Amino acid sequence: MTKSWEKFINKNIYKNDLKSIIEDILKNNLSSYFVVKLKWYEDYYRIRKWKIRVVFIKKDDENEIVAVDTRWWIYKWL
């Protein structure tokens, strides 16, 4: 089953850049990004690229993607 954020990436014009960001998040290679901790949520972080936000849960050994969407809709899904 395809996750909703995967559908969003496939329809987006920046899909190659977004796929590389997702790969870096999953590999825990976050040194080249400006990562912001979300208020009110424990262990939730976001990376911003243009008008698109990638929200993920940061864990010790791996990360989990929660949502990928535009800045207007991203926080609706949290």
Secondary structure per residue as TSV (DSSP state, phi and psi in degrees):
chain	resnum	aa	ss	phi	psi
A	1	M	-	360.0	135.0
A	2	T	-	-83.8	135.9
A	3	K	-	-78.6	156.3
A	4	S	H	-63.8	-33.8
A	5	W	H	-71.5	-27.6
A	6	E	H	-69.0	-37.3
A	7	K	H	-64.1	-40.6
A	8	F	H	-62.4	-43.3
A	9	I	H	-64.0	-42.6
A	10	N	H	-65.8	-26.8
A	11	K	H	-89.2	-12.4
A	12	N	S	-85.0	147.7
A	13	I	T	-73.3	-19.4
A	14	Y	T	-97.5	27.4
A	15	K	H	-61.4	-33.3
A	16	N	H	-66.7	-42.8
A	17	D	H	-66.0	-41.5
A	18	L	H	-65.7	-38.1
A	19	K	H	-64.1	-38.1
A	20	S	H	-68.6	-36.1
A	21	I	H	-64.8	-43.6
A	22	I	H	-61.5	-44.1
A	23	E	H	-61.3	-41.8
A	24	D	H	-65.6	-38.5
A	25	I	H	-64.0	-46.1
A	26	L	H	-67.1	-28.6
A	27	K	T	-86.8	-2.2
A	28	N	T	64.4	34.4
A	29	N	-	-104.4	79.9
A	30	L	-	-105.9	7.9
A	31	S	T	-67.4	-25.3
A	32	S	T	-92.8	6.1
A	33	Y	S	-120.7	155.2
A	34	F	-	-91.8	102.7
A	35	V	E	-97.9	130.2
A	36	V	E	-118.7	131.8
A	37	K	E	-78.7	134.1
A	38	L	-	-81.4	136.4
A	39	K	T	-70.2	151.2
A	40	W	T	74.4	-6.2
A	41	Y	S	-124.5	129.9
A	42	E	T	-86.0	131.1
A	43	D	T	68.6	13.6
A	44	Y	E	-99.9	133.0
A	45	Y	E	-134.0	163.1
A	46	R	E	-139.0	152.8
A	47	I	E	-123.4	134.9
A	48	R	E	-108.0	134.4
A	49	K	E	-139.5	113.1
A	50	W	T	56.5	-125.6
A	51	K	T	-96.7	11.0
A	52	I	E	-105.2	139.8
A	53	R	E	-117.7	140.0
A	54	V	E	-117.4	116.1
A	55	V	E	-105.6	134.0
A	56	F	E	-145.0	161.3
A	57	I	E	-99.7	124.7
A	58	K	E	-93.6	122.2
A	59	K	-	-118.4	173.0
A	60	D	S	-61.0	-51.5
A	61	D	S	-106.1	-19.3
A	62	E	-	-150.8	162.5
A	63	N	E	-117.8	156.1
A	64	E	E	-125.6	127.7
A	65	I	E	-75.9	130.5
A	66	V	E	-100.3	-48.8
A	67	A	E	-156.1	150.2
A	68	V	E	-135.8	118.7
A	69	D	E	-165.0	-179.2
A	70	T	E	-73.9	166.1
A	71	R	T	-65.5	-22.3
A	72	W	T	-78.2	-30.2
A	73	W	T	-109.0	-12.9
A	74	I	G	-61.3	-41.6
A	75	Y	G	-81.4	-9.6
A	76	K	G	-66.3	-30.5
A	77	W	G	-89.3	-4.7
A	78	L	-	-87.4	360.0
